[in-house]
């Protein structure tokens, strides 16, 4: 392991939650500075962002979350998934980065001044991209990339609907679908129609009127960001042989509701001419490299709605949880983020 400089403080600030609940249970605690194992790196965090996965973990909802995080209280009190920053130290087996490199990616417990991440969880940040931009990519962009490319099999010339195009995942989905060569229709709130156009959507529609406005059998792929477009509306709008991709479970989903929706999707897939898939995004170094290339080429960018300091993390989560954020809610951990 690369030795930690003797001048580094013995403690750091990190956000923790010791019980499930609202954003009010988040605390800014003083914790020991960790040291990397052989396959880990220590990153001084510049920026992060808030994702639905964070407040689902915070609240322990839907209840399925607790099967892995702890039934009555969280087993892992750290929180946060997205990260950008500077490598401080590396383990003995790490070869892809070295101290001083600027990186971004995904980890756990990233709402902290310093975080340990497995080496495959980060890639080098493009020089022309800010820490704030890179720190808002991780979960949302990986979710959009894997949903469109791996599950929707989006290709050149296909017609793709991104429903929920104004949010974090949806705003990346519009850009990634365009980069895959699709003709993109973006459904979002009336307040976000101009944003969807600016992200490259060929057609924009207010999702409040989508059910009535959509032509039947119009789309090869529907990317349902947040899961708010009902199955019936998707079935109506998809072409025969089309694919409906469910990304996310919404704000107030219950276990029975989630199971019911998945069961209905399975039945429609089994006995119909359209396929419906749901998935959990997962971090891979290859996908992070793909996103790095897209960032560097300017094919994608993070839309930043609001910025919060680490000391304001409860307010950041509270705002993101409303579901009204345009793009991403950024968390600034150090001055380098700007």
N, C-alpha and C positions, 0 to 999 in steps of 0.2 A: 504493500500500500504506500502511495505517496504520502510523506509525512505532512501533518497539518502544521502550518506555521505557528510558532510559539506565541505570536502576538494576537492570534485569533481569540476572541472572547470565549469563555467556557460555556456560555448560554446564548440562546437566541429567542426571538419572539415567534410564536406559532399559534394559529387558531386551533382550538380544540372544542369538542362537545362531549360532555361526560354523561349526558342523558338525551333521549330523543325528545324533540319538541320543536317549537317555533325558532326563528332566527335569534330570539332573545337568549337562547341557551348557549349560543356561541361565546367563547371566552378567548381573550388574547393572553396566553400563558407564557411564562419564561421556562424554557426547556433546555436540557443539555445539548450541546452541538454534537451531532452524530458523526461517526467515522465510517467511511465506506468499507464494505467487505470486498473480497477479491473481484466480484463481478459488478460492483456498484460505482457510481460517481456521486460526488457531493456538489450540488449546484447552489450558488448564491442566487436566489430568486429575484428577478427584476419585475416580472409581471405574471399574472394569471388571469382567469376569468371564471364566471359562474355558469354552471350548466345544470339542467334539470336533475342529473344524477346526484348532484351535491345536495339539493334540498330533499330529494327522495331519501337519501341516506340520513340527512339531518332529522327528518320527521319519522323515519322508519316505516315509510309507506310507499307502495302497497306493502302489506304485511310480509310478502315473499322476500322483501329486502332483508328482513330480520333473520331469515334462515341462514344467511351468510355473515351478516354484520353483528348478530347477537340478538337474542329474543327479547330481553328486558332492558338492556343497555348496550351501547356500542362497544364491541371488543377493541376496535381501533379508534381512538379518540381524535386522530388527525383527520383533516378533511381538505378537499381541493384536488383537482385532477390535472388541469392544464398548467403548463410551466414554460417560462423562458428565462434565461439568465446566463451566468458565466460559471464555467466549471472551476471549482476550487481545489478539488482533489479527486484522484481516481484510484480504484483498486488495482491490485497487481496483475489481473487478467484483462484489464480494459485496454483496447487498442484503437477504438474508433474515435476517441476524443482525448484531449489532454488538458491540464490546467491552463486556464486563460481563454479557452475556446468559448465562443458565444453559441448557445444551443437553444433548442425548443423541443417540446414533445409532451409526453403524458406520464404521470406518475401517480402517487398517492401522498396525501398530507402536504400538498404543494402550497397551501396558504400559510407560508412560513418564510422566514428570512433565509433559511438553508434547508435543503431537502435531499434525501438520499433517493436515487433512482437507479434501476438496473440500466446498464449501458445501452441496451437495445431500445430503451424508452426515449432516447433523444437523438436528434441529428443536428448538424451545424446550421445555425441560423444564417440565411442569406445576408450579406453585408448591407444591402440596401433596404432591408426590412427592419422596422423598429421592434424593440422588445415588446411593446404594447401590442402591435399587430401579431407577432409570433405567439405571444402568450394567450391569444384568443382563438388559436387555430385548433389545437388538439382534438378534444372529444367531438366537437360539432363537425369539423371538416372530415375527420375519419369516419364518422357516422354517415355523412352524406356520400363520401367516396365509396364506401363499401356497399351502401344501399343501392346506389345507382349502377355501379360497375359490376359488382359481384352478384347481387340479387336481382336487380332489374335488367342486367345485361344490356345497358343502354349503348347504342351505337349510332353512327352517322346516319342522318336522315330520319331518325325516329321522332315521333311526336311524344313529348314528355310533359306531364302536368306536375308541377311542384306546388302542393297545397300547404299553406303555411309558409310562404316564401319570405315573409318579413322577419322571421325569427332567426336564432343563431344557426341551427341546422339548415333551415330552409334557405337562408341567404347564401350559404355555401353550396347548397344543392343546385340552385339556379346557375351559379357560375361553373360548377363542375359538369353539369349536364351540357352546358354550352361547349365546354372544352372537349367533351366526348363527341361532339358533332350533332347534338340533338336540336330539334326545333322546340323551344321551351315556352310553355304557357305558365305564368306565375299567378297563383290565386293567393291573395292576401287582403288585409283590411284596406279600406279606402284611403287611410292615411299613409299607407306604404306602397301605393301603386307607382309613384315616381321612383322610389327606391328600387323596386323590382325592375323597372325599365333601365335604371342606371346600372344594374348588375348584369344586364344583357338579355333579359327576357324578351322574346319576340312578341308575345302577347301578354297582357295583364288583365286580370279580372278580379272584381271585388268578391271575396269568398262568401259574403252574405247572400249573393245572388247566383253563386256558381251552380247550384242544383238546378235552377230554372234556366240558366243561360247555356249550359253545356250541351253541345250536340251529342247525340248518342253515338257510341262506338267511335270516339274521336282519337283516343290516345293509345299508344303502344305501352307506355309505362306511366303509372301514377305513383309519385313519391309523396306519401302522406306523412308530412313532418308533424309530429305531435299526436297523430292518430285521431284528428278531429273530423275528418271526412268520413261519413258513414259508409259501411260496406255497400249498401244499396246504391248510393250515388257513384261509388267507384265502379261497380258492376255496370251501371248504365253508361258511364263515360269511356270504359275500356273497350278496345277492339277485341274481337274474338282472338284468343291466343295472347292477349295482353297480360301484363303483370302489375298487380297492385302491391307496393312495398310499404309496409308499416314501420315507421321510424319513431319510436317513443310511445308512451302510454297516456299522455295527457296529465292535467293537474290533479283531477279528483277521481282518478280511476280506483275502483275497488277490485279485490281479488275475484269475486264472482263476475263482475263486469268484464275484467280482462280475460278470464277463462272463457266466458261466453262469446266474446268477440273472436278469440282465437279458434274456438270450436266452429263458429259460423264460417270463418275463413277457410278452415279445413274442409268443411262440407261443400262450400262453393267451389273450391279447388278440385275436390274429388269428383264432383258430379257436373261441373260446368266447363265452359270453354275458356275461362279466364283463371289465372293463377294468383293467389294471394299469399304473400310471405311476410313473416316478421323475423326479426333477428336482433342479436345483441352485438354491437360493434366491439371490436377488440384491437388493441394496439399491436402493430407490426412495424419493424424497422423499414420494411419495403414501402409501406404506405406512407410513413412519415417522410421518406425520401421523395416519394411522388408528390406529396404536398409541398415539400421544400422546393422542388423544381417548379411547381405551379406558382408559388409565391415569388420565386426569383424571376419568372417569366412575366409576372403580372396577370396571370390567368385567374387568380383568386386574390381576394383581400378580405380582411375581417371588417365588418361594419360595426363600429363602436358607438353604442347608444350613450351610455353613461360610464363615468370613471369613479372609482371609490378607492380610498386608501385602505391598507390592511386594518387599520383601527376602525374603519367604517363597514366592516364585513357584514354585520347584521343588516345594515341598510341595503347593502348590495344584494344579498340573498333575498331580502324582502321584496325588492323591486323586481328582480328577475322572476320571482315566484308568481308575480301577478300575471305573467304571460303576455305583457304588453311591450316588452323591450323590442326595439328595432335592432336586430342583429344581436350583438354580444354586450354583456356587462363586464367591463374590465376591472381588474383589481391591481392597483399599483403597489408594489412592495418596496421598490427602491426608486431613487431619482433617475436611474438609468432607463427606466421604462419609457420615458418620454423621448 
